[in-house]
Amino acid sequence: MTGADEAAIGATMSLYPLLRPLLFQIDAERAHRATVAALRLLPAAEPAAADPRLAIRVAGIAFPHPVGLAAGFDKDARVPDAMLRLGFGFVEVGTLTPFAQPGNPRPRLFRLARDRAVINRMGFNNGGQAAAFERLTRRGGRTGIIGVNIGANKDSPDRLADYARGARVMAPVADYLTVNVSSPNTPGLRALQSRDALDALLGGVLAARGVDGPPVFLKVAPDLAPADIDDIVAISLDHGIDALIVANTTVSRPALRSRYAGEAGGLSGAPLGDLALARLRDFRTASGGALPLIAAGGIASAEDAFTRIRAGASLVQLYSALVYEGPGLARRIARGLVPLLDAHGFATLADAVGTDEAGLRRG
């Protein structure tokens, strides 16, 4: 990355505190679209190098550092390289469905500013896998880890076939695939987390992906009973799933203060943090460390990320915190992890994974 490129990206990060009040004056979804459009103007450049102590290998992939962008921000794979240049160690695009669909009626995205949270009921709005495939193909030889999150169309007569199709179509342009059966905004989707349905779904996805395809991750909900967790872990291990992402948004509602607290949809951001951490610990316990875990939900600082890492996560993902903290957050978290490693006596990030004994107790 040249000095001019770094200056342009630095300016983008530094301007956010000034722009945020203006963005907060308009509808959340319109503000998001404007943000994505602005990110497309960033200069093309290779991502800046991360501290080598933060490098970690998961599912055979060498991640430069553990801080990734969760699915939902870049639904249509329009700005993955821009997000890498802003400091993310990896970017997950989607959720992408076989065919384009508009999603749920608007308004469907709400900022809960007093709670530093977001509620969404987007409903897998996206332009379809074919269009995203073309965009990702045009990346050429650019470096950077791009995951592709796949889902089913709302009106599909065969959702299991949708997931298999997504794996087959998107595998050539994905460093990893994520099977999303945990969104609360497509009716009936979370039922695919049940034992029999998940067993059939994962079998179909892995067959469609092929023996030489990318690793497959599974994204789960935080609203799970202990028996559900045990079933998901057992089925994932049986099928050789490469990692679990814990967790998606929640349909539960802790005490909230914001005007949109009563809106239907999935809650993310700061109020999800405790629940997501508890589920991470549950999955760590249930798997005995045999499954790599990726933490998501309520992560907004290096301290949040480090807590998840010590509880068993090899990687972390964030999205909602960007609304409040701005585009420099991933870089700040990654840089902030280094002194935390020093303070706790770890030579590398990999050494810290799962070292909190609380991670081995069911929360």
Buried (B, 14 or more C-beta within 10 A) or exposed (E): BEEEBBEBBEEBBEEBEEBBEEBEEEEBBEBBEBBBEBBEEBBEBBBBEBBEBBBBEBBEBEBBBBBBBBBBBBBBBBBBBBBBBBBBBBBBBBBBBBBBBEBBEEEBBBBBBEBBBBBBBBBBBBBBBEBBBEBBEEBEEBEBBBBBBBBBBBEBEEBBBBBBBBBBBBBEBBBBBBBBBBBBBBEEBBEBBBBEBBBBBBBBBBEBBEEEBBBBBBBBBBBBEEEBBBBBBBBBBEBEBBBBBBBBBBBEEBEBEBEBBEBEBBBBBBBBBBBBBBBBBBBBBBBEEEBBBBBBBBBBBBEBBBBBBBBBBBBBBBBBBBBBBBBBBBBBBBBBBBEBBEEEEBEBBBBBBBBBEBBBEEB
